[in-house]
């Protein structure tokens, strides 16, 4: 069997960010000509007809001396992105982790946050990628195309993408003066359904009513105390109803969170996650932070933090 022709550049990207990867691949092909072999897993031309995708990706990872990794706040937690970067680090390929979609460095979790992250939107970054491709592959540029040509096309493609935002927002429910609760709601603006696996939230323990271990909350719920940067929190974690038996289920007539969240969902209250606050929570909560996160079937949001002093207060719903 003939040995597969090696690739020169591996473009790593999240499926929903394929349009940006397409623009980058086309730009490189125009600059270097057909001699430069660029692998993009979502490109039918990168994988031979009848070839299994996984072996083809591995072969491209092995042969490519240059990786360009498109990183956004959505892709950073995807297992495949992290796997491909780790593979490249292990073989000492030249890796360019570039931020796209107005993503900032602060939105990227470890281990990708440990890399030298730069913005694809900078012409200097594009020029450096071209220079490194020449150095690592021996291929020369055939056409002098201004990097701004690529960046304009990338901006256009990003503007055409529907927003995909999943936010878990806290609010204080003021039922009566002696019984206030911290609750949460989901807000989702996206182009496709997402599968919810679990949500968790953390509130400083000093703000919680003393009888919190006896406060019944229905659903697939666990709670524990947790120390984060020297501060004790009450950590509550709710698992979505995935149609599997779960010994943590209790409570009568509770309505579990359905695991599939449809696009463009208006604020959806989470009755499963709530914290009973102490009577003097306003004083104890001054300057504190609330932490929370949503885990999905294909990744997770960043850990969201909210200053307690800025959280909205609402009357009984």
C-alpha positions as CSV (number, residue, x, y, z in Angstrom):
1,X,0.0,0.0,0.0
2,X,1.4,3.4,-1.0
3,X,2.3,5.7,2.0
4,X,-0.1,8.7,2.2
5,X,1.3,12.0,1.0
6,X,2.3,14.1,4.1
7,X,0.5,17.3,4.9
8,X,2.2,20.6,5.6
9,X,-0.3,22.5,7.7
10,X,-3.0,21.1,10.1
11,X,-5.9,23.5,10.8
12,X,-7.6,22.6,14.1
13,X,-11.0,24.0,14.6
14,X,-14.5,23.5,16.2
15,X,-17.2,22.3,13.8
16,X,-19.3,25.5,14.1
17,X,-16.2,27.6,13.2
18,X,-15.7,25.8,9.9
19,X,-16.3,29.0,7.9
20,X,-13.2,30.7,9.4
21,X,-11.1,27.5,8.8
22,X,-12.3,27.5,5.2
23,X,-11.1,31.1,4.7
24,X,-7.7,30.4,6.2
25,X,-7.3,27.2,4.1
26,X,-8.2,29.1,0.9
27,X,-5.8,32.0,1.8
28,X,-2.9,29.6,2.3
29,X,-3.7,27.8,-1.0
30,X,-3.6,31.1,-2.9
31,X,-0.4,32.2,-1.3
32,X,1.6,29.0,-1.7
33,X,-0.2,27.3,-4.5
34,X,-1.3,23.6,-4.8
35,X,2.1,22.4,-3.6
36,X,1.2,23.2,0.0
37,X,-1.0,20.5,1.5
38,X,-3.4,21.8,4.1
39,X,-5.5,19.5,6.2
40,X,-8.9,20.5,7.6
41,X,-11.0,17.7,8.9
42,X,-14.3,19.3,7.7
43,X,-12.8,19.5,4.2
44,X,-13.9,16.6,1.9
45,X,-10.7,17.1,-0.1
46,X,-8.5,16.5,3.0
47,X,-9.8,13.0,3.6
48,X,-9.7,10.4,0.8
49,X,-13.0,8.9,-0.3
50,X,-13.8,5.8,1.7
51,X,-11.2,6.6,4.4
52,X,-12.1,6.5,8.0
53,X,-12.0,10.0,9.5
54,X,-10.1,9.1,12.8
55,X,-7.1,7.4,11.1
56,X,-7.0,10.2,8.5
57,X,-6.9,12.8,11.2
58,X,-4.1,11.0,13.1
59,X,-2.0,10.6,9.9
60,X,-2.4,14.4,9.2
61,X,-1.4,15.1,12.8
62,X,1.7,13.0,12.5
63,X,2.8,14.4,9.2
64,X,2.1,18.2,9.6
65,X,5.0,20.3,10.9
66,X,2.8,23.4,11.4
67,X,-0.5,23.5,13.3
68,X,-2.9,26.5,13.2
69,X,-5.4,26.2,16.0
70,X,-8.5,28.3,15.9
71,X,-9.5,29.0,19.5
72,X,-12.7,30.7,20.8
73,X,-14.6,30.7,24.1
74,X,-16.7,27.9,22.6
75,X,-14.0,25.7,21.2
76,X,-11.5,26.0,24.1
77,X,-13.1,23.3,26.1
78,X,-13.8,20.9,23.2
79,X,-11.9,17.6,23.7
80,X,-10.7,17.3,20.1
81,X,-9.1,20.8,20.1
82,X,-7.2,19.9,23.3
83,X,-6.2,16.5,21.9
84,X,-4.9,17.9,18.7
85,X,-2.9,20.6,20.5
86,X,-1.4,18.0,22.9
87,X,-0.5,15.8,19.9
88,X,1.3,18.7,18.3
89,X,3.2,19.6,21.4
90,X,4.3,16.0,21.8
91,X,5.8,15.8,18.3
92,X,7.2,19.3,18.7
93,X,5.3,20.8,15.8
94,X,5.1,24.6,15.4
95,X,1.7,25.5,16.9
96,X,-0.1,28.8,16.3
97,X,-3.0,29.0,18.8
98,X,-5.0,32.0,17.4
99,X,-8.0,33.6,19.0
100,X,-11.0,34.2,16.8
101,X,-14.5,35.6,17.2
102,X,-13.6,38.5,19.6
103,X,-12.5,36.0,22.2
104,X,-10.1,37.3,24.9
105,X,-7.3,35.5,26.6
106,X,-9.2,35.6,29.9
107,X,-12.0,33.5,28.5
108,X,-9.7,30.5,27.7
109,X,-9.3,27.9,30.4
110,X,-6.2,25.7,31.1
111,X,-4.4,24.1,29.5
112,X,-4.9,26.2,26.4
113,X,-4.5,29.4,28.4
114,X,-0.9,28.3,29.1
115,X,0.0,28.7,25.4
116,X,1.1,31.9,23.7
117,X,-2.4,33.1,22.5
118,X,-2.6,35.8,19.9
119,X,-5.4,37.2,17.8
120,X,-5.8,36.1,14.2
121,X,-7.1,39.6,13.5
122,X,-3.6,41.0,13.6
123,X,-1.8,41.1,10.3
124,X,1.5,40.5,12.1
125,X,0.3,37.1,13.3
126,X,-0.8,36.1,9.8
127,X,2.7,37.1,8.4
128,X,4.4,35.1,11.1
129,X,2.3,32.0,10.2
130,X,3.4,32.4,6.5
131,X,7.0,32.7,7.5
132,X,7.0,29.7,9.7
133,X,5.3,27.6,7.0
134,X,8.2,28.5,4.7
135,X,10.8,27.6,7.3
136,X,9.2,24.3,8.4
137,X,8.1,23.0,5.0
138,X,10.6,24.5,2.5
139,X,7.6,25.7,0.4
140,X,7.9,29.2,-1.1
141,X,5.1,31.8,-1.5
142,X,3.8,32.0,-5.1
143,X,1.6,35.1,-4.7
144,X,1.9,38.1,-2.5
145,X,-1.5,38.5,-1.0
146,X,-2.1,41.2,1.7
147,X,-3.1,39.5,5.0
148,X,-5.8,42.1,5.3
149,X,-7.6,40.2,2.4
150,X,-7.9,37.2,4.7
151,X,-8.9,39.2,7.8
152,X,-11.7,41.0,5.9
153,X,-13.2,37.7,4.8
154,X,-12.9,36.2,8.3
155,X,-14.7,39.2,9.8
156,X,-17.5,38.8,7.3
157,X,-17.9,35.1,7.9
158,X,-17.9,35.7,11.7
159,X,-20.5,38.4,11.4
160,X,-22.7,35.9,9.5
161,X,-22.6,33.3,12.2
162,X,-25.6,33.3,14.6
163,X,-24.7,34.1,18.2
164,X,-24.1,31.1,20.4
165,X,-24.3,32.2,24.0
166,X,-25.2,30.1,26.9
167,X,-25.3,32.0,30.2
168,X,-26.3,31.0,33.7
169,X,-27.5,34.1,35.4
170,X,-28.2,34.4,39.2
171,X,-30.9,36.5,40.8
172,X,-32.3,36.9,44.4
173,X,-35.8,35.9,45.0
174,X,-37.4,38.1,47.7
175,X,-40.3,36.0,48.9
176,X,-40.5,37.5,52.4
177,X,-38.1,39.4,54.6
178,X,-36.9,36.3,56.5
179,X,-36.7,33.9,53.5
180,X,-34.6,35.0,50.6
181,X,-33.1,32.6,48.0
182,X,-30.5,32.9,45.4
183,X,-31.7,31.3,42.2
184,X,-30.5,30.9,38.6
185,X,-31.8,31.0,35.1
186,X,-30.4,29.9,31.7
187,X,-30.3,32.2,28.7
188,X,-29.3,30.7,25.4
189,X,-28.9,32.3,22.0
190,X,-27.7,29.8,19.5
191,X,-28.1,28.2,16.2
192,X,-28.7,24.6,17.2
193,X,-29.9,22.6,20.2
194,X,-27.4,21.8,23.0
195,X,-27.5,18.8,25.3
196,X,-27.2,19.8,29.0
197,X,-25.4,17.5,31.3
198,X,-25.2,19.4,34.6
199,X,-25.0,22.9,36.1
200,X,-23.2,23.8,39.3
201,X,-23.1,26.9,41.4
202,X,-21.1,28.1,44.4
203,X,-22.0,30.7,47.1
204,X,-19.8,31.8,50.0
205,X,-20.7,29.7,53.0
206,X,-21.0,32.7,55.3
207,X,-24.0,33.9,53.3
208,X,-26.0,30.6,53.6
209,X,-28.6,30.0,56.3
210,X,-27.4,27.7,59.0
211,X,-30.0,25.0,58.3
212,X,-28.8,24.5,54.7
213,X,-28.1,20.7,55.1
214,X,-31.8,20.2,55.9
215,X,-33.2,22.4,53.1
216,X,-34.8,20.0,50.6
217,X,-34.2,20.7,46.9
218,X,-35.8,18.2,44.5
219,X,-34.0,16.7,41.6
220,X,-30.6,15.1,40.8
221,X,-28.7,17.2,43.3
222,X,-25.5,17.0,45.3
223,X,-24.1,19.6,47.6
224,X,-20.9,19.9,49.5
225,X,-18.6,22.5,51.0
226,X,-15.6,23.5,48.9
227,X,-12.6,25.7,49.4
228,X,-11.6,28.0,46.5
229,X,-8.6,30.3,47.0
230,X,-8.9,30.0,50.7
231,X,-12.6,30.8,50.9
232,X,-15.3,28.2,51.8
233,X,-18.3,27.9,49.4
234,X,-21.4,25.8,49.3
235,X,-21.2,23.9,46.0
236,X,-24.4,22.6,44.5
237,X,-24.4,20.5,41.4
238,X,-27.5,19.5,39.4
239,X,-27.5,16.7,36.9
240,X,-30.0,16.9,34.0
241,X,-32.6,14.2,33.6
242,X,-30.9,11.9,31.0
243,X,-33.5,9.2,31.3
244,X,-31.2,7.1,33.5
245,X,-31.8,5.8,37.1
246,X,-30.3,8.1,39.7
247,X,-30.4,7.4,43.4
248,X,-30.2,11.1,44.1
249,X,-33.7,11.7,42.8
250,X,-36.2,12.7,45.5
251,X,-39.1,15.1,46.0
252,X,-42.7,14.8,44.9
253,X,-44.0,16.2,41.6
254,X,-40.7,17.9,40.7
255,X,-40.0,18.8,37.1
256,X,-36.4,18.0,36.1
257,X,-34.4,20.1,33.8
258,X,-34.7,18.6,30.3
259,X,-31.3,17.9,28.8
260,X,-32.0,19.4,25.4
261,X,-32.0,23.2,25.2
262,X,-33.5,24.6,22.0
263,X,-32.1,27.6,20.1
264,X,-33.0,31.1,21.2
265,X,-34.5,30.1,24.5
266,X,-35.8,33.0,26.6
267,X,-34.7,33.1,30.3
268,X,-35.5,29.7,31.7
269,X,-35.6,29.5,35.6
270,X,-33.8,26.6,37.2
271,X,-35.9,25.5,40.1
272,X,-33.4,22.8,40.9
273,X,-30.5,25.1,41.9
274,X,-31.3,27.4,44.8
275,X,-29.6,28.6,47.9
276,X,-31.4,29.8,51.1
277,X,-29.6,32.9,52.2
278,X,-29.0,34.1,55.8
279,X,-31.0,36.9,57.2
280,X,-28.0,39.3,56.9
281,X,-26.8,38.0,53.5
282,X,-26.7,41.6,52.1
283,X,-24.0,42.6,54.6
284,X,-22.2,39.3,54.5
285,X,-22.3,39.2,50.7
286,X,-20.8,42.6,50.2
287,X,-17.7,42.3,47.9
288,X,-18.3,38.5,47.4
289,X,-18.5,36.6,44.1
290,X,-21.0,33.9,42.9
291,X,-19.5,31.2,40.7
292,X,-21.3,28.9,38.3
293,X,-20.9,26.8,35.1
294,X,-22.9,24.8,32.6
295,X,-21.6,21.5,31.3
296,X,-22.9,20.3,27.9
297,X,-22.6,17.1,26.0
298,X,-19.8,18.6,23.8
299,X,-18.0,20.8,26.2
300,X,-18.7,23.4,28.9
301,X,-19.0,27.1,29.4
302,X,-16.3,29.1,31.1
303,X,-16.7,29.4,34.9
304,X,-18.9,32.5,35.2
305,X,-18.4,34.9,38.2
306,X,-20.9,37.5,39.3
307,X,-20.3,40.3,41.9
308,X,-23.0,39.7,44.6
309,X,-23.6,43.4,45.0
310,X,-24.7,43.6,41.4
311,X,-27.1,40.7,41.3
312,X,-30.7,41.5,40.5
313,X,-33.4,41.3,43.2
314,X,-36.9,40.1,42.2
315,X,-40.1,39.7,44.0
316,X,-42.0,36.4,44.4
317,X,-42.5,34.8,41.0
